[in-house]
Amino acid sequence: MSILHPFLSRVIKQGQFTIIGPDGTREIYGTPADGFPDVTVRFTSAKGMRRIILDPRVGAAEAFMDGEMVIEQGDIMELIALLRSNTPWDRGAKLKDRGPVGQAADWVKTRLNSVNRRRRSRANVAHHYDIGNDLYRLFLDSDMQYSCAYWPRPDMTLEQAQIAKKAHIAAKLALAPGQRILDIGCGWGGMAISLAKLADVRVHGITLSQEQLALAQERAAAEGLIDRVTFELVDYRDLAEREPGGFDRIVSVGMFEHVGARNFDTFFRCAANLLKAEGVMLLHTIGRFGRPGSTDAFTRKYIFPGGYIPALSETVAASEKSRLIVTDVETLRLHYALTLRQWYARTLAHREEIVAMMDERFYRMWTFYLAGATAAFESGGMGNYQIQFARSRHALPLTRDYMAETEARYLALLS
């Protein structure tokens, strides 16, 4: 038996997983089952198998990236889905408390890897977002929304679902003419431009990515909105010192994951200080369904250095210290999984362009990232939260009816 046998025999029960060793020997785990893929993997060296045992997440990724683990039936999406779906986070198993050593280890890893001072934050953002806009154009929607879309119907296109996301978020901001909006982590400007189109408001987007800034400014100019939509390369902490009380509304989509656990209190204090007394904020973030944890080693090393996915408890606890009132919370359970499968399909469709632009190893790394993320949202403990905050209990209507009414109107305007 191979060195992977103890792990695979314990995990794979449904679906069939075949591994072929460097010497040609075959081992088969699990049994065929509806809804579970059948996957065959061939190892070109014993080293590739050892890497997985020594460091399962990073070792598997690097063995795949370096060609030491070759998928002969299925693909990396099906392989990771097979492993994850056999032990889903919400499987209803008997619960056990984690020991103090495990909790302490997670706490240390989380804090050490997410200090994220200003200079480190810029470097972390550049690592992921400044690798070239052309790459993102290949797999994102036409508006380049690099965050969870919203799928009121599963048969929607990615473009339609991203439009629905923007309308959904905009409705929760309770926009009014003349307001000044801050978009923290504005990406390539799509949300800011859409908000300006939906309401007679001024929007200021901030980012730490040079590539995103240049394209966002270019897009605002092309839309004829430079008088109402501006973008700036600035850290939210510096902006808070410069413009206290300068904004009626704040929107932040897919940025909080980069703040770092040690900076949660600072983030919410800055947000509160940036808002006017009647201000409202909508935070859209990936989150953990369970208790606080730590960022996996592959993601820390290759994808989002300094990133951390917060538990809802951590997010709300940090906001409470800045007297921000949680006025609405929505949990998007499978919406990001649907989004990621669209990104993955588009990545596969543009394989040749991505390999020519980057290289084969990068392409494999990127597909591993998208496949792993998809499994985390389909079977793991990840979801998305949309949390609405207000500084005053009087800032918003007493019921949620205004959200649905406004969302329908905004959706018609953006479609």
N, C-alpha and C positions, 0 to 999 in steps of 0.2 A: 504494500500500500504506500501511496505517496505521503509526503509530510503534510499535505493538505487534507488528508482523509479525516482526522479527528474533527476538524471544523466543519467540513462539508457534510459529513454523515450526520452531524448534529443539527445542521441548519436546513438542508434541502430535503423537504418532504413532498411538496407539490411542485409539479413541473419537473422536467428532466434536465440534468446537467451532466455533460460528459467532458472529462478532461483527458487529454492525450499527453503523456509525458514525453520528454526529450528522446526516450528510447522507443517510443511508439506504443507503450502500454496504455490501455484504456481503463478508466474507472467511471462508472455510471452511478449517479446519485438521484434520488427522488423517483417519482413515477409521473407519467403524463397526466395532466389535469386541465380541465377547461379553465381558460383565463390565465393560465400560467405558461410562459414560453418554454421551449426546448432550446437549449444552447449547448454548443460544443466549442471548447477552447483547447488550443494546442500550445504547449510550452516549448519554446525552442532551446531552452537551457534550464538546468537545475537552479541556476542563480535566480531566474524569474520567480520560481516557486518559493525559494528562501526569502526573497524580498517581501513577499506577501505575508509570510509567517512572522518575520521580524517587525514589520510595520504595515498592518493590513491595508489601511486606506492609501497612504503614500506609496507603499510598495506595489500595490495592485495598479495604481495609476501609472507609476514609472515603468513597471513591467510592460504595460500596454503601450505607453508612449514610446518605449525603446524597442518595441517589436519582439520582446521576450515572451509575451502572451498574445497569441493571435486568435481571433474569434473566427472560427470556420463555419459555424451555423448560428444565425442570429446576428446581433450587433451589440455594441456596448450598452445601448439603452435597454435591450432585453436582458443582458447579463446582470446589470445592476438591479433591474426591476425584479428579476427572479430571486436574487439574494434578499432584497428588502421585503418583498411581498410575502416571503415565508415567515418573517417575524415582524409584522406590522406594529407600529407604536400603539395603535388603538385596538389591540387584539383581545382585550378583556382578560388578560392573564392575572393571576394572583399578584398583588402588589407587595413589594418589599422596600423598606427604607434603604437608601444607599448609606454605606458606612461612612464614618467621619473622615477616613483617609481619602476615599474617592471624592467626597465633597470638597475637601481641602485642596486636592490636586486640581479639580476643575476651577476653583476660585483663583488659585495661583496662576494657572495657564491663561485664564480670562483676563486677569489684571495685567500680567506681564506683557501680553501681546496686544493690548489695546490702550496703551498710554496716549498715543495720538496727540502729541503737542503739535503746534502749528506747522512746523517744518516737516514733521513726520506725516501729518495728515496730507500735505501736498504731495509728498513722495508716494504715499499709498494710493492716492487718487491717480497719479500719473501712471503707476504700474498697470492699472486696469483700463483707464479711460483714454490715455494718451497714446495708445498703440495704433491709432489711425481710425478716422471716421469711416473710411472705406470698408473696413471689416464689419462694422456695425450696420452699415447700409445693406449688407448682404443678407442678414438674417432678421433684422427688426422690421416693424411695419413702416409704412411710408412716412409716418410722422416721427419715427425713431424714438418711440417710447420704450425705454429699457427698464420696465417694471411690470408688475403683475397687471394683466388686463382684467376686464370685468365681463363675465359671460352670463348674462341673463338667459341666453339660449345657447346650447352647445353647438348648434350648427352655424354659428357666426364665423366670419372670416377674422383673421387677426386684426386687420384694419378696423373692422366694425367693433370688435371687442375693446380695442384701445380707445376708440371714440366714446364708447359707452363708459369706460373707466373715467375719462376726463369729465363727462357730463355728471357722473355719479359723485365725483369729488367736488366739482364746482357747485353742485346743489347744496352740499354740506357747508360751504363757506358763507352762505347767506349774503351774496354779493349785493351791493347797492351802488348807484351812480356816484362817481367822485371818490370812491375808496382807493386807497393805495395798498397794493398787495405785494408781499414778499414771497418769493419762491426760493426756498433754501435747498440747494442741490438741484439746480434747474435743468440739468442734462443739456440736451441740444435745443432747448427752448420751446418745445411743443406745448407744454402745459401753460406756460406764460402767455404765449401767442393765442392759445385757445381762450384763456380767461379774458384777455383783452377784446377778443371778438364777441364773446358772450355778453359782456356788460361794459358799461361806460366807466372802466376802471383803469388805473395805471399799475403796471406790474414791473417789479424789479427782481430779476433773477440773479442768483449768485452761484458760483461754481469754483472749484479749485483746479479744473481741467482746462488747459490752454486750447486743446482741440475742440472741446465743447463750446467754450466761449466764442471762438472765431465763427463756428457754424451758426450758433444761436444769433449772434449779431447780424450775420449775413441773411438769415431767414427773416428776422424782424424787418430789416430794410426791404427785402423783397416783397413782404406783405404790406409795406407802407405804414408800419406801426412804430417807427423809431421815436415818434413823439409820445407814445404811451407805453412802450415796452423797452426796457433797458436791461443790460446784462453787465456783470462785473466779476472780475477775478478777485475774490475776497473771502476770507474765513468768517463764518458767522459770528465768532467771538469778537473779531475786530469791528464788524458792522454794528454789533450791539453797543460797543463803546462809542461809536461815532454817531449813531442815530437812535438813541433811546426814545421810545414812544413814537416812532416814525411810521408805523404801519397799522392799518385797520384790520388786515387779515394776513395770516401766514399759511402757506401751503408747503408741505415738504413730502416728497414722494420718493421712496427708495434711497434716502440719504441717511436715515437714522442708523441703519446697519453699519455705517462707516464711522460713527461717532466714537465708539469704544465705551465699554462699561464704566471705565473710570471717569468718563466725561458726561454721563447722563445728567447729573445734577447741573453741571455747567450749561449744557444744551438747553435745558428747560428754563434755567434762570435767564439766559440770554434771550430766549424766545419770549418770555414774559416781559422782559424789559423792552424788547423791540415793539411789542404791541401797545396800542392805546388802551385806555381803561376799559373800553367797550369792545376790545379786540377779540377775534376768534381765530383759532388755528386748527387745521386739519393735518394730522400726521398719518401717512400711509407707510407702513413698514412691514417687512418680514418679521415674524415672531415665532417663539416656541410655544407649543401647546402646553407644555409642562413647566417644570421648575427651571430655574437658571442652569446653564450648562457651560460648555466651552466650544470654541470654534475648532472644527476638525483640522488635522494637520495638513491635508492636501489643500484645503481652501486657504489656510493661512500662508502656505508656501507659494502657491501658484496663482491664486485667483484674487483674493481680497486680503492682503496683508493688513493687519490692524483692525479687520472687521470683526463684528460680534453680533449675533442674532439674539435679541433680548426676549426674555419671558415677559408676558403681559404684566406680571406682578412687579418686575423691575422697572418697567416703563412708567406705570402709574405711580409707584412709590417715589420715583424721582420727580415726577411732575408735581406731586403734592407739596414738595418742599418749596416750590415757587408759587404756591397758591393758585395754580391753574385748576379750574373746575372741569372734571371729565363730564362732558354733556352728552356724549354718544359714543358707543363702541360697536363696531361691526367686525365679525370674524369671517374672512374669506377663506374657506377651507380648501377647495380644490381649484380655485381660479388660477393660481400660479402654475399648477401642474398642466392645465390646458394651455396656458401661455408658453410654457417651456417646451412642450411637445411641438408647438408651431415653430419655435426658434430652432429646435433640433432638426426638424424636417427641412427647414430652409438652409441650415448649415450643411446638411448632407447634399442638398441640391446644388450648392455652390462649392463643393469640395475642391474642384480644380483651381478655382480662383483663390480660395483661402490658402491652399498649399503653395501656389505661386507667389502669393502676397507675403506669407509668413514662412512656413515649411511644414513638412509632414508631421514632425513631432508636435508642433503647436496645434495642428489640426486635431490630432488624437487627444491632446490635452484638453482642447476646447470641447470636443464631443464627450469626453469623460466628465467634465464639469457640468455640462447641460444634462447629461443622463443622470448623474448623481443628484443634481438638484431636483430633477423631476421625481425621482424615487423618494426623495425627502418629503416632497409635498403629497405624493400619492400614498406612501406607506409609512413614512417617517413622522417625526414630531413637529413638522414645520407647517405654518400657515401664514396668512397675512392679516394684519389688523389695520383698520381705519379708526382712528381715535380723534374725536372732536373735543377741543378744549375751549374754554372761555375764561376771561379774567373776571367777568361780572355775571352773576346769576340772571341779570336782566337783559343780557346781550342777544338772546335768541328767542324765537317763539316758544310757547309753552308745550307744544306738541311737535311731533316729527312730520306732520302732514306737509309742511312746506317743502321738505326734501323731495318727495315723490312728484309733487306738482312741478317744481322747478326743474327736476331732472328730465322729465318728459319734454319740457319746452327746450332745454338746452340740447338734448339729444337730437331734436328736429333741426335745430340751428346748425349743429356740427355735421350732421349726416349729409 
